[in-house]
Amino acid sequence: MSKAESKEIHHIEPTLLDEYLATFLLFLKKSNGTDVEPSSLRVIIASVDRYLKRHRYGCSAMTGTGAQFALTRDTNDAKKNVFRNR
């Protein structure tokens, strides 16, 4: 909603949805201000994927290959590395 997007997520084109998801993951914090664990990020992405699959979206944020959801995957991987290297 903060992106002023009024469409349901299954109506947003993959490139734009990839940007939205990556931004969300990048700035997501727990209520105490600490980073969210990588396993929780994976659960969030999987939930989005289930929703998209139910609505016959046509591509997957979890298992996409190539350019589809590459930004989301890269952001998730980067957050995992940061969390691991603490």
VMD Tcl script that builds the backbone (N, CA, C; Angstrom):
set m [mol new atoms 258]
animate dup $m
set s [atomselect $m all]
$s set {name element resname resid chain x y z} {
  {N N MET 1 A 0.814 -1.208 0.000}
  {CA C MET 1 A 0.000 0.000 0.000}
  {C C MET 1 A 0.853 1.265 0.000}
  {N N SER 2 A 2.020 1.212 0.627}
  {CA C SER 2 A 2.850 2.414 0.672}
  {C C SER 2 A 3.395 2.770 -0.708}
  {N N LYS 3 A 3.331 1.845 -1.646}
  {CA C LYS 3 A 3.763 2.123 -3.013}
  {C C LYS 3 A 2.615 2.717 -3.828}
  {N N ALA 4 A 1.498 3.024 -3.178}
  {CA C ALA 4 A 0.305 3.585 -3.825}
  {C C ALA 4 A -0.241 2.623 -4.879}
  {N N GLU 5 A -0.123 1.356 -4.606}
  {CA C GLU 5 A -0.622 0.316 -5.515}
  {C C GLU 5 A -1.989 -0.116 -5.014}
  {N N SER 6 A -2.974 -0.071 -5.896}
  {CA C SER 6 A -4.327 -0.440 -5.481}
  {C C SER 6 A -4.753 -1.804 -6.029}
  {N N LYS 7 A -3.938 -2.392 -6.900}
  {CA C LYS 7 A -4.274 -3.698 -7.468}
  {C C LYS 7 A -3.987 -4.802 -6.462}
  {N N GLU 8 A -4.748 -5.894 -6.586}
  {CA C GLU 8 A -4.411 -7.084 -5.815}
  {C C GLU 8 A -3.116 -7.631 -6.389}
  {N N ILE 9 A -2.320 -8.314 -5.544}
  {CA C ILE 9 A -0.977 -8.679 -6.003}
  {C C ILE 9 A -0.986 -9.615 -7.203}
  {N N HIS 10 A -2.017 -10.413 -7.373}
  {CA C HIS 10 A -2.042 -11.315 -8.520}
  {C C HIS 10 A -2.379 -10.590 -9.825}
  {N N HIS 11 A -2.641 -9.286 -9.741}
  {CA C HIS 11 A -2.882 -8.480 -10.939}
  {C C HIS 11 A -1.703 -7.553 -11.258}
  {N N ILE 12 A -0.645 -7.630 -10.463}
  {CA C ILE 12 A 0.539 -6.790 -10.681}
  {C C ILE 12 A 1.519 -7.565 -11.555}
  {N N GLU 13 A 2.085 -6.908 -12.548}
  {CA C GLU 13 A 3.027 -7.578 -13.442}
  {C C GLU 13 A 4.242 -8.076 -12.659}
  {N N PRO 14 A 4.820 -9.208 -13.070}
  {CA C PRO 14 A 5.920 -9.832 -12.317}
  {C C PRO 14 A 7.107 -8.913 -12.038}
  {N N THR 15 A 7.499 -8.098 -12.980}
  {CA C THR 15 A 8.650 -7.217 -12.776}
  {C C THR 15 A 8.398 -6.234 -11.634}
  {N N LEU 16 A 7.218 -5.653 -11.617}
  {CA C LEU 16 A 6.869 -4.695 -10.574}
  {C C LEU 16 A 6.665 -5.399 -9.230}
  {N N LEU 17 A 6.023 -6.552 -9.249}
  {CA C LEU 17 A 5.821 -7.304 -8.008}
  {C C LEU 17 A 7.159 -7.748 -7.426}
  {N N ASP 18 A 8.091 -8.111 -8.284}
  {CA C ASP 18 A 9.440 -8.469 -7.837}
  {C C ASP 18 A 10.070 -7.302 -7.083}
  {N N GLU 19 A 9.948 -6.111 -7.628}
  {CA C GLU 19 A 10.500 -4.918 -6.967}
  {C C GLU 19 A 9.822 -4.690 -5.618}
  {N N TYR 20 A 8.509 -4.817 -5.564}
  {CA C TYR 20 A 7.770 -4.616 -4.320}
  {C C TYR 20 A 8.188 -5.629 -3.252}
  {N N LEU 21 A 8.272 -6.897 -3.643}
  {CA C LEU 21 A 8.644 -7.940 -2.678}
  {C C LEU 21 A 10.075 -7.752 -2.171}
  {N N ALA 22 A 10.982 -7.441 -3.080}
  {CA C ALA 22 A 12.378 -7.237 -2.688}
  {C C ALA 22 A 12.503 -6.065 -1.716}
  {N N THR 23 A 11.806 -4.981 -1.984}
  {CA C THR 23 A 11.836 -3.810 -1.101}
  {C C THR 23 A 11.252 -4.164 0.262}
  {N N PHE 24 A 10.146 -4.892 0.258}
  {CA C PHE 24 A 9.522 -5.319 1.511}
  {C C PHE 24 A 10.492 -6.161 2.333}
  {N N LEU 25 A 11.131 -7.145 1.698}
  {CA C LEU 25 A 12.072 -8.009 2.412}
  {C C LEU 25 A 13.261 -7.226 2.942}
  {N N LEU 26 A 13.732 -6.282 2.153}
  {CA C LEU 26 A 14.910 -5.502 2.532}
  {C C LEU 26 A 14.679 -4.694 3.810}
  {N N PHE 27 A 13.496 -4.129 3.946}
  {CA C PHE 27 A 13.233 -3.243 5.071}
  {C C PHE 27 A 12.442 -3.889 6.203}
  {N N LEU 28 A 12.086 -5.147 6.065}
  {CA C LEU 28 A 11.311 -5.839 7.085}
  {C C LEU 28 A 12.123 -6.038 8.361}
  {N N LYS 29 A 11.560 -5.638 9.476}
  {CA C LYS 29 A 12.196 -5.783 10.788}
  {C C LYS 29 A 11.171 -6.338 11.769}
  {N N LYS 30 A 11.676 -6.930 12.836}
  {CA C LYS 30 A 10.808 -7.350 13.936}
  {C C LYS 30 A 10.343 -6.106 14.682}
  {N N SER 31 A 9.371 -6.277 15.561}
  {CA C SER 31 A 8.841 -5.134 16.311}
  {C C SER 31 A 9.897 -4.505 17.222}
  {N N ASN 32 A 10.931 -5.273 17.586}
  {CA C ASN 32 A 11.996 -4.708 18.427}
  {C C ASN 32 A 13.128 -4.088 17.597}
  {N N GLY 33 A 12.964 -4.042 16.271}
  {CA C GLY 33 A 13.940 -3.392 15.401}
  {C C GLY 33 A 15.029 -4.282 14.855}
  {N N THR 34 A 15.070 -5.550 15.257}
  {CA C THR 34 A 16.100 -6.467 14.760}
  {C C THR 34 A 15.655 -7.098 13.448}
  {N N ASP 35 A 16.616 -7.669 12.736}
  {CA C ASP 35 A 16.313 -8.320 11.460}
  {C C ASP 35 A 15.484 -9.582 11.659}
  {N N VAL 36 A 14.694 -9.863 10.660}
  {CA C VAL 36 A 13.882 -11.078 10.637}
  {C C VAL 36 A 14.778 -12.234 10.209}
  {N N GLU 37 A 14.621 -13.390 10.837}
  {CA C GLU 37 A 15.431 -14.559 10.512}
  {C C GLU 37 A 15.172 -15.008 9.069}
  {N N PRO 38 A 16.204 -15.570 8.416}
  {CA C PRO 38 A 16.053 -16.049 7.044}
  {C C PRO 38 A 14.909 -17.052 6.876}
  {N N SER 39 A 14.700 -17.910 7.858}
  {CA C SER 39 A 13.610 -18.889 7.741}
  {C C SER 39 A 12.255 -18.190 7.702}
  {N N SER 40 A 12.113 -17.097 8.411}
  {CA C SER 40 A 10.858 -16.342 8.392}
  {C C SER 40 A 10.655 -15.651 7.049}
  {N N LEU 41 A 11.741 -15.160 6.456}
  {CA C LEU 41 A 11.642 -14.551 5.129}
  {C C LEU 41 A 11.176 -15.582 4.106}
  {N N ARG 42 A 11.713 -16.785 4.229}
  {CA C ARG 42 A 11.321 -17.864 3.320}
  {C C ARG 42 A 9.837 -18.187 3.469}
  {N N VAL 43 A 9.351 -18.188 4.695}
  {CA C VAL 43 A 7.927 -18.456 4.950}
  {C C VAL 43 A 7.062 -17.373 4.323}
  {N N ILE 44 A 7.490 -16.133 4.416}
  {CA C ILE 44 A 6.735 -15.023 3.825}
  {C C ILE 44 A 6.664 -15.179 2.312}
  {N N ILE 45 A 7.803 -15.468 1.693}
  {CA C ILE 45 A 7.829 -15.642 0.236}
  {C C ILE 45 A 6.965 -16.838 -0.171}
  {N N ALA 46 A 7.026 -17.911 0.598}
  {CA C ALA 46 A 6.210 -19.093 0.301}
  {C C ALA 46 A 4.724 -18.773 0.414}
  {N N SER 47 A 4.340 -17.955 1.378}
  {CA C SER 47 A 2.937 -17.560 1.518}
  {C C SER 47 A 2.469 -16.746 0.315}
  {N N VAL 48 A 3.311 -15.828 -0.124}
  {CA C VAL 48 A 2.984 -15.039 -1.314}
  {C C VAL 48 A 2.846 -15.973 -2.520}
  {N N ASP 49 A 3.761 -16.921 -2.633}
  {CA C ASP 49 A 3.719 -17.880 -3.737}
  {C C ASP 49 A 2.430 -18.700 -3.744}
  {N N ARG 50 A 2.021 -19.165 -2.566}
  {CA C ARG 50 A 0.774 -19.941 -2.484}
  {C C ARG 50 A -0.408 -19.106 -2.950}
  {N N TYR 51 A -0.443 -17.861 -2.535}
  {CA C TYR 51 A -1.510 -16.951 -2.952}
  {C C TYR 51 A -1.498 -16.781 -4.476}
  {N N LEU 52 A -0.314 -16.541 -5.021}
  {CA C LEU 52 A -0.198 -16.353 -6.471}
  {C C LEU 52 A -0.605 -17.620 -7.229}
  {N N LYS 53 A -0.194 -18.769 -6.723}
  {CA C LYS 53 A -0.534 -20.037 -7.366}
  {C C LYS 53 A -2.046 -20.253 -7.371}
  {N N ARG 54 A -2.682 -19.938 -6.236}
  {CA C ARG 54 A -4.139 -20.074 -6.135}
  {C C ARG 54 A -4.853 -19.227 -7.169}
  {N N HIS 55 A -4.238 -18.098 -7.519}
  {CA C HIS 55 A -4.833 -17.181 -8.490}
  {C C HIS 55 A -4.248 -17.360 -9.896}
  {N N ARG 56 A -3.556 -18.488 -10.092}
  {CA C ARG 56 A -2.992 -18.845 -11.414}
  {C C ARG 56 A -2.140 -17.719 -12.004}
  {N N TYR 57 A -1.198 -17.259 -11.201}
  {CA C TYR 57 A -0.347 -16.126 -11.573}
  {C C TYR 57 A 0.572 -16.440 -12.751}
  {N N GLY 58 A 1.105 -17.641 -12.802}
  {CA C GLY 58 A 1.933 -18.011 -13.946}
  {C C GLY 58 A 3.428 -18.044 -13.689}
  {N N CYS 59 A 3.890 -17.488 -12.590}
  {CA C CYS 59 A 5.300 -17.594 -12.231}
  {C C CYS 59 A 5.419 -17.584 -10.712}
  {N N SER 60 A 6.593 -17.969 -10.240}
  {CA C SER 60 A 6.792 -18.186 -8.817}
  {C C SER 60 A 7.936 -17.337 -8.273}
  {N N ALA 61 A 7.699 -16.717 -7.133}
  {CA C ALA 61 A 8.751 -15.950 -6.468}
  {C C ALA 61 A 9.772 -16.874 -5.812}
  {N N MET 62 A 9.349 -18.063 -5.420}
  {CA C MET 62 A 10.237 -19.027 -4.752}
  {C C MET 62 A 11.093 -19.799 -5.749}
  {N N THR 63 A 10.466 -20.279 -6.783}
  {CA C THR 63 A 11.163 -21.188 -7.696}
  {C C THR 63 A 11.388 -20.591 -9.070}
  {N N GLY 64 A 11.131 -19.302 -9.221}
  {CA C GLY 64 A 11.355 -18.666 -10.510}
  {C C GLY 64 A 12.811 -18.777 -10.936}
  {N N THR 65 A 13.012 -18.817 -12.218}
  {CA C THR 65 A 14.374 -18.876 -12.742}
  {C C THR 65 A 14.590 -17.691 -13.673}
  {N N GLY 66 A 15.834 -17.399 -13.932}
  {CA C GLY 66 A 16.139 -16.287 -14.818}
  {C C GLY 66 A 15.755 -14.959 -14.183}
  {N N ALA 67 A 15.188 -14.095 -14.988}
  {CA C ALA 67 A 14.881 -12.740 -14.545}
  {C C ALA 67 A 13.635 -12.657 -13.671}
  {N N GLN 68 A 12.755 -13.648 -13.757}
  {CA C GLN 68 A 11.531 -13.591 -12.960}
  {C C GLN 68 A 11.855 -13.694 -11.472}
  {N N PHE 69 A 11.536 -12.643 -10.740}
  {CA C PHE 69 A 11.737 -12.551 -9.298}
  {C C PHE 69 A 13.208 -12.697 -8.884}
  {N N ALA 70 A 14.119 -12.336 -9.772}
  {CA C ALA 70 A 15.556 -12.385 -9.454}
  {C C ALA 70 A 15.897 -11.401 -8.340}
  {N N LEU 71 A 15.286 -10.241 -8.348}
  {CA C LEU 71 A 15.564 -9.232 -7.319}
  {C C LEU 71 A 15.120 -9.730 -5.943}
  {N N THR 72 A 13.982 -10.380 -5.892}
  {CA C THR 72 A 13.493 -10.952 -4.629}
  {C C THR 72 A 14.441 -12.034 -4.129}
  {N N ARG 73 A 14.847 -12.921 -5.017}
  {CA C ARG 73 A 15.785 -13.995 -4.635}
  {C C ARG 73 A 17.119 -13.422 -4.180}
  {N N ASP 74 A 17.637 -12.436 -4.907}
  {CA C ASP 74 A 18.920 -11.820 -4.551}
  {C C ASP 74 A 18.836 -11.108 -3.202}
  {N N THR 75 A 17.743 -10.414 -2.959}
  {CA C THR 75 A 17.558 -9.726 -1.682}
  {C C THR 75 A 17.479 -10.732 -0.544}
  {N N ASN 76 A 16.736 -11.804 -0.747}
  {CA C ASN 76 A 16.616 -12.851 0.262}
  {C C ASN 76 A 17.989 -13.472 0.550}
  {N N ASP 77 A 18.749 -13.771 -0.487}
  {CA C ASP 77 A 20.089 -14.345 -0.314}
  {C C ASP 77 A 21.015 -13.386 0.437}
  {N N ALA 78 A 20.946 -12.104 0.098}
  {CA C ALA 78 A 21.791 -11.106 0.767}
  {C C ALA 78 A 21.439 -11.004 2.247}
  {N N LYS 79 A 20.153 -11.001 2.554}
  {CA C LYS 79 A 19.739 -10.933 3.960}
  {C C LYS 79 A 20.189 -12.188 4.715}
  {N N LYS 80 A 20.139 -13.352 4.045}
  {CA C LYS 80 A 20.626 -14.591 4.679}
  {C C LYS 80 A 22.101 -14.479 5.008}
  {N N ASN 81 A 22.881 -13.950 4.074}
  {CA C ASN 81 A 24.334 -13.811 4.285}
  {C C ASN 81 A 24.640 -12.840 5.422}
  {N N VAL 82 A 23.936 -11.748 5.488}
  {CA C VAL 82 A 24.134 -10.773 6.561}
  {C C VAL 82 A 23.810 -11.416 7.905}
  {N N PHE 83 A 22.714 -12.143 7.949}
  {CA C PHE 83 A 22.300 -12.793 9.193}
  {C C PHE 83 A 23.318 -13.856 9.626}
  {N N ARG 84 A 23.832 -14.597 8.651}
  {CA C ARG 84 A 24.798 -15.662 8.913}
  {C C ARG 84 A 26.149 -15.120 9.401}
  {N N ASN 85 A 26.544 -13.963 8.895}
  {CA C ASN 85 A 27.857 -13.398 9.195}
  {C C ASN 85 A 27.874 -12.540 10.453}
  {N N ARG 86 A 26.887 -12.620 11.264}
  {CA C ARG 86 A 26.884 -11.851 12.521}
  {C C ARG 86 A 27.727 -12.493 13.549}
}
mol reanalyze $m
mol bondsrecalc $m
mol representation Tube
mol addrep $m
